């Protein structure tokens, strides 16, 4: 184990956005990811990161 005291952010790369979001939001410590995932979805809809 690395002995980390805190985590700044976690990057998850997935091909199925809806399934990934549903999976992540099942866990209470991922509720903060909701805002980030919503922003990511908007960027994908606009053609960025697709």
Phi, psi and omega in degrees: 000146183280342182073037180291141178264334177203161178240128180282310177200163178233133177255129177236123180254121183221154180267337180250095185301311184298315180294319180296315180297315180299317179298310183296321184283354174290337184258126187303326182284359175257008180299329177294338180291339182304313181296316180295318179295322178296319178296317179298320180296319179297320179295319179295318179300329181272001176097006178264136176075008181277000000 
